[in-house]
Amino acid sequence: MGIRHKYRIANQRIEIDTEFPDSLSGVLPGFVHFHDSASDNEPLIQLSEEFESEETAFLSEDVGNKVIHTFSLEEETCRLSKNGNRYLFSIEEKGGAASTEFAMEIGSPNIRFRVTPESGKGSIALPNPVHLKFSLWMALAFTGIPRKFSALHSSVIIYNNSAVLFLGESGTGKSTHTRLWLNNIKGSRLLNDDSPVLSIEDGEPVVHGSPWSGKGQVYINESYPVKAVVRLKQHPCNKLQKLNTLESFGALYPSFPPAFLKDNFFEGHICEIISTVISTTPVFLLHCLPDREAAEMVKETLYK
């Protein structure tokens, strides 16, 4: 009999049915803050280690799966493939052995998975925590994007009971800029430093804390309306520019999960999410230095 782990993320229930014991919480430390044992609502995602015969066949390499996107996670190879409405996400270690495999189908909350436990990690063999956590992130994107919510590469500041999303490629200074808010703007807090969840609720964008928060390890189970979106660009001086519709779309698009932007079905739903955001929320481009004045400029503009 497996153990059922229940969580609530972005107001959606997620269940993980696994033979792994309660020490799974040690592999997924951020998930502890999103534990929800009381809810009996229909889960958005229900993961199980049990495979049916057709799912086992689907996981094999000779069924004509179409590869959508291949990319690296540390030194491992990640691959998202599809066959009709069924998708497979896998992480392969050096040498080609799969450490994590998720079989998913559009419209179904049931996701089957299998992982190869790491050896030599103590008396109990557990899966690679980085692989499992990232695979769950991919599963959330798979089930969430068609329902108008998705993880977003962003660092989020909470201020005056609303949220400002700071976007940018890795290394552009998102964490540095939000730290300037925390150090210089009284009443500001950090909701998430890497991968919050953005949803559309009653036609308005809402951002949620998540168990995925990068190096900042900020795990806050709260939700806020989005006040504005700001894309950062390093520059010798500070300048805040409000973007038009086309520019706003271009500012948001690359911050969504890249693998799903490679698939026509998911890209269409992502574009719908973006269209709703830019029709209801101002989007800015901030040319900036890593200084206090940059943070204060944004704050004064958004919260006059």
Secondary structure, DSSP 8 states (H G I E B T S, - for coil): --EEEEEEETTEEEEEEESS-TTHHHH-GGGGGGB-SS--S--SEEEES---HHHHHHHSTTS--EEEEEEEETTEEEEEEEETTEEEEEEE-TTS-EEEEEEEETT-SEEEEEE---SSSSSS----HHHHHHHHHHHHHHHHGGGTEEE-S-EEEEETTEEEEEE-STTSSHHHHHHHHHHHSTT-EEEESS--EEEEETTEEEEE--S--GGG------EEEEEEEEEEEE-SS-EEEE--HHHHHHHHGGGS-HHHHTSHHHHHHHHHHHHHHHHHS-EEEEEE-SSHHHHHHHHHHHT-
